[in-house]
């Protein structure tokens, strides 16, 4: 089953603020989510958030992405650096 990934405009703005190499690495990890957004694997460190219902977290280096899965769509809601916390 393939999922469609949608980025919130704030997430796009966050990605645009990164260096070229970091941006490329983040986009590649976000693309991998379309294959299987539930299972952690190489290049996709995924964890279900305990405090926020239905939210998952993708870790890419020092960057974090929070997303929700609705049917066949993946909605990337938030992006932030590790230091900012949840």
C-alpha positions, 0 to 999 in steps of 0.5 A: 500500500502506498501513501501520499505525503502532504507537507504543511506550508510551515514544514516547507518553510522549515525545509527551505531554511535548511542547508542543501545537504540537510534538506536533501536528506530530510526530503529523502526520508519523507519520501520513504514514509510513503512506502510504510509510515509505521515501521522503523527501518534504515533511514526512517526512525519512526516512533508513535507519540504517546502523548499525542493521539494518532501522531507519529514522529520521524527523526532525521538527524537533529530534525523531527517531523510529526505526522498523522495518517488519514486513510491513504494520506500522510499529513506532515504537521510539524517540523522542528529541531531536536533542541526545541522539544515536543 
